[in-house]
Amino acid sequence: MERRRLGALEVSAIGLGCMSMTPVYSNPDPDEAIATIHRAPELGIDFIDTSDAYAHGANEELVGRAIAGRRNKYILATKFGNIRLPDGTPSAKGDPAYVAEACDASLRRLGTDVIDVYFIHRVDDKVPIEDTVGAMAKLVKAGKVRHLGISEAAISTIRRAHAVHPMAAVQTEYSLWTRDVENGVLATCKELGIGFIAYSPLGRGFLTGTVDNRDSLSPKDVRLSMPRFQGENMQRNLDLLAGLKRVAAEVGKSPAQVAIAWLLARTPPLVVLAGSSRRRWLEENASAVGVKLSDKTKEELERIFAPGVAQGDRYPPGQMRRLGL
């Protein structure tokens, strides 16, 4: 497994995202999810990522059970600040008192005394980012957190956060069909020496080629609320997917492996955070590190998935408003 830098930290080039290990797309088998976390180090994958927002803390609890007795095998990341108000409205919370409270709660659920990378999951526009990061820096000083990160933030916010305390990583959605970060975020990370983590590298499963239509999703699947998986948008995106499937067939790899290999070849080098709740898919994703795409193949993929070509926003309106603050 290749290694990549997140600031001063070195991690596997492919990380394991744990969100889907608790109900969000389906009802995953918790025993298989734990087995998947156990399998990761055997494949050279040591970076695992969760959040207190996933299944209202149950995801962290599952990860905690999985890493019990083997904590030293993992570089553990979790996140805070992505909340819902009592009426269900998406919101963010980043005041200093809450930062300390959220960290202690995550440590308890994870069953560990230190978090390797602690992320602001969503920026709170009611609290200066300097105040939020200042509180996070106190956690580093207290030994509860080793490194800091920020997710889905604007360039100016990244700079302001980094000025208070070095950010090890920026975590933002990036894939063939979501290329927004190419418009300055990646360059900013390179300039500041911040690592970049591409989450949803497979478009929430869409780029695996296993989602043929909305009927293939379970009734409670969160993707049903996302514009890219709805109506005419879905059909037009399936047309894009056909291009990926064709390229994958030409190189003799799966669509998922090709999508991940394309990301691994980007500059500056980044970490691909591929989520899975099953060992089968984890193993397929991990093998993408050995896939080397020709310049011609990469150019063809970039022609098919030109920036902005995907139809529909990646989140519903309420969630889109919280991005890039």
C-alpha positions in Angstrom: 0.0 0.0 0.0 1.3 3.4 -0.9 1.7 6.1 1.8 0.7 9.7 1.6 1.2 12.8 3.8 -1.4 14.6 5.8 0.6 17.5 7.1 3.2 15.9 9.5 1.2 12.6 9.5 1.8 9.7 7.2 -1.2 7.4 6.3 -2.2 4.8 3.7 -3.1 6.2 0.3 -6.5 4.7 0.6 -8.5 5.1 3.8 -11.6 3.3 5.0 -14.7 5.5 5.4 -17.0 4.0 8.0 -20.3 6.0 7.5 -22.0 3.2 5.6 -21.4 0.7 8.5 -24.5 2.0 10.2 -27.8 2.7 8.5 -27.6 5.4 5.9 -27.8 3.6 2.5 -29.1 0.2 3.9 -29.1 -1.8 7.0 -25.5 -3.2 7.1 -24.5 -6.3 9.1 -22.5 -5.0 12.1 -20.4 -8.2 12.3 -19.4 -7.9 8.7 -18.7 -4.1 9.2 -16.4 -4.9 12.1 -14.7 -7.7 10.1 -14.1 -5.1 7.4 -12.3 -2.8 9.9 -10.2 -5.8 11.0 -9.4 -6.6 7.4 -8.1 -3.1 6.6 -4.7 -3.3 8.2 -4.1 -6.6 6.5 -4.4 -4.8 3.2 -2.1 -2.0 4.4 -5.0 0.4 5.1 -4.5 2.1 8.5 -6.5 5.3 8.1 -10.1 5.0 9.2 -12.7 7.8 9.4 -16.0 8.2 11.2 -18.1 11.1 12.7 -20.3 11.8 15.7 -23.0 12.6 13.1 -23.2 9.2 11.6 -26.2 7.4 13.1 -26.2 9.8 16.0 -23.0 8.4 17.5 -23.7 4.7 16.9 -21.1 4.7 14.1 -18.4 5.8 16.5 -19.5 3.1 19.0 -19.3 0.4 16.3 -15.8 1.6 15.3 -14.9 1.6 19.0 -15.9 -2.1 19.3 -13.9 -2.9 16.2 -10.6 -1.3 17.3 -10.8 -2.5 20.9 -7.6 -4.3 21.7 -6.0 -3.3 18.4 -6.0 0.5 18.6 -2.3 0.7 17.5 -3.2 -0.7 14.1 -5.2 2.4 13.1 -4.8 6.1 12.5 -8.2 7.2 13.7 -10.1 10.2 12.5 -13.5 11.5 13.6 -15.5 14.7 13.1 -17.8 17.1 15.0 -20.1 20.0 14.3 -22.5 18.5 11.7 -25.8 18.6 13.6 -29.5 18.7 13.1 -31.8 21.0 15.0 -34.8 19.7 16.9 -37.0 20.1 13.8 -34.6 18.1 11.7 -33.1 21.1 9.9 -29.4 20.5 9.0 -27.1 22.9 10.9 -23.5 23.3 12.3 -22.1 23.9 15.8 -18.6 25.1 16.5 -18.6 27.2 19.7 -15.7 26.4 22.0 -17.7 24.8 24.8 -19.3 22.4 22.3 -16.0 21.5 20.8 -14.7 20.3 24.1 -18.0 18.5 24.9 -18.1 16.8 21.5 -14.5 15.6 21.7 -15.1 14.0 25.1 -18.2 12.3 23.9 -16.4 10.9 20.8 -13.5 9.6 23.0 -16.0 7.7 25.2 -17.8 6.2 22.2 -14.6 5.2 20.5 -13.1 3.7 23.6 -9.8 5.5 23.2 -7.9 8.2 25.0 -6.8 10.1 21.8 -8.1 10.9 18.4 -5.4 11.0 15.7 -7.1 13.6 13.4 -10.1 15.6 14.6 -12.1 17.4 11.9 -14.6 20.2 11.9 -17.3 18.4 9.9 -19.2 21.5 8.9 -18.3 25.1 9.5 -20.6 27.1 11.9 -21.2 30.5 10.2 -22.3 31.9 13.6 -18.9 31.3 15.2 -15.6 32.8 14.0 -13.5 29.9 12.7 -10.6 31.2 14.8 -12.7 30.5 17.9 -13.5 26.9 16.8 -10.0 26.1 15.9 -8.7 27.7 19.1 -10.8 25.3 21.1 -9.5 22.4 19.0 -5.9 23.5 19.6 -6.6 23.2 23.3 -7.5 19.6 22.8 -4.2 19.0 21.1 -2.4 20.7 24.1 -4.4 18.5 26.5 -3.3 15.3 24.6 -6.9 14.3 23.5 -6.2 15.0 19.8 -3.0 14.7 17.8 -3.8 16.5 14.5 -6.6 18.8 13.3 -8.5 19.0 10.0 -11.4 20.7 8.4 -14.1 19.5 6.0 -16.0 21.2 3.2 -14.6 24.7 3.8 -14.0 27.6 1.6 -10.4 28.6 0.7 -10.5 31.7 2.9 -11.8 29.6 5.8 -9.0 27.1 5.3 -6.4 29.8 5.4 -7.9 31.4 8.6 -8.1 28.0 10.3 -4.6 27.1 9.4 -3.3 30.4 10.7 -4.6 29.5 14.2 -3.3 25.9 14.2 -1.8 23.9 11.4 -4.4 21.8 9.6 -3.2 18.3 8.8 -5.9 17.8 6.2 -8.8 19.2 4.3 -11.6 16.7 3.7 -14.0 17.4 0.8 -15.9 15.4 -1.7 -13.9 14.7 -4.8 -14.5 12.2 -7.6 -14.8 12.0 -11.4 -18.3 13.5 -11.1 -17.5 16.1 -8.3 -14.5 18.1 -9.3 -15.2 21.4 -7.5 -12.0 21.3 -5.5 -9.9 21.7 -8.7 -11.0 25.4 -8.6 -8.4 26.5 -6.0 -8.8 24.2 -2.9 -6.2 21.6 -4.0 -3.8 24.4 -4.9 -4.3 26.1 -1.6 -3.6 22.8 0.3 -0.4 22.3 -1.7 0.7 25.9 -1.0 0.0 25.5 2.8 1.4 22.0 3.1 -2.0 20.6 4.1 -3.0 17.1 3.0 -6.2 16.5 1.1 -8.7 13.7 1.6 -11.1 12.9 -1.1 -14.3 11.5 0.4 -17.1 9.9 -1.6 -14.5 9.0 -4.3 -17.1 6.6 -5.8 -20.0 9.1 -5.8 -21.8 7.3 -3.0 -21.6 4.1 -4.9 -22.8 5.5 -8.2 -19.4 5.1 -9.9 -19.2 1.5 -8.9 -21.8 0.7 -11.6 -24.0 -1.1 -9.1 -26.7 1.5 -9.0 -28.7 1.1 -12.2 -31.8 3.0 -11.2 -33.7 4.4 -8.1 -35.5 1.1 -7.7 -32.2 -0.5 -6.8 -32.0 1.6 -3.7 -33.8 0.6 -0.4 -36.8 2.8 0.6 -34.8 4.4 3.5 -31.6 5.0 1.4 -30.5 8.6 2.0 -29.5 8.9 -1.7 -33.2 9.0 -2.6 -33.2 12.6 -1.2 -30.1 13.7 -3.3 -30.8 15.5 -6.5 -28.3 13.5 -8.5 -30.3 10.3 -7.9 -33.6 11.8 -8.9 -35.6 11.8 -12.1 -34.0 13.1 -15.3 -30.8 13.9 -13.4 -30.4 10.2 -12.6 -30.9 9.2 -16.2 -28.4 11.7 -17.5 -25.9 10.6 -14.9 -26.3 7.0 -15.9 -25.3 8.1 -19.4 -22.0 9.4 -17.9 -21.6 6.1 -16.0 -21.8 4.2 -19.3 -18.7 6.0 -20.4 -16.8 4.9 -17.2 -18.0 1.3 -17.7 -16.7 1.4 -21.2 -13.3 2.7 -20.2 -13.1 0.2 -17.3 -13.8 -2.7 -19.7 -11.0 -1.5 -22.0 -8.4 -1.5 -19.2 -9.8 -4.7 -17.7 -10.6 -3.3 -14.3 -13.8 -2.5 -12.4 -15.4 1.0 -12.7 -14.6 1.5 -9.0 -10.9 0.6 -9.4 -10.6 3.0 -12.4 -12.3 5.9 -10.5 -10.0 5.4 -7.5 -6.9 5.0 -9.7 -7.8 8.3 -11.4 -7.8 10.1 -8.1 -4.6 8.5 -6.9 -2.9 9.9 -10.0 -4.0 13.5 -9.3 -1.5 16.1 -8.1 -0.8 17.1 -5.5 -1.0 13.5 -4.1 -4.1 12.9 -2.0 -5.7 10.3 0.2 -8.7 8.5 -1.2 -11.3 7.8 1.5 -13.4 5.0 0.1 -16.3 3.9 2.3 -17.4 0.3 2.6 -19.2 -2.0 5.1 -18.1 -5.2 3.4 -14.7 -6.9 3.0 -15.3 -7.7 -0.6 -15.5 -4.1 -1.6 -12.7 -3.0 0.7 -10.4 -5.5 -1.0 -11.5 -4.3 -4.5 -10.9 -0.7 -3.6 -7.5 -1.5 -2.0 -6.3 -3.2 -5.2 -6.8 0.1 -7.1 -3.3 1.2 -5.9 -1.8 -1.1 -8.4 -3.9 0.2 -11.3 -1.8 2.6 -13.5 -3.9 4.5 -16.1 -2.3 5.7 -19.3 -2.4 9.4 -20.1 -4.8 8.6 -22.9 -7.2 6.9 -20.5 -7.0 9.7 -18.0 -7.7 12.2 -20.7 -10.7 10.2 -21.9 -12.1 10.0 -18.3 -11.7 13.8 -17.9 -13.4 14.4 -21.2 -16.4 12.2 -20.2 -16.5 13.7 -16.7 -15.7 17.3 -17.4 -16.1 19.7 -14.4 -19.7 20.5 -13.9 -21.1 17.8 -16.2 -22.8 15.8 -13.4 -26.5 16.6 -13.3 -28.0 17.8 -10.0 -26.5 19.1 -6.7 -24.7 16.5 -4.5 -26.9 17.3 -1.5 -30.4 18.6 -0.9 -30.7 22.4 -0.6 -30.5 22.6 3.2 -27.2 20.7 3.2 -25.8 22.5 0.1 -26.1 25.9 2.0 -23.6 24.7 4.6 -20.8 23.9 2.1 -17.9 26.1 1.3 -18.3 28.5 4.3 
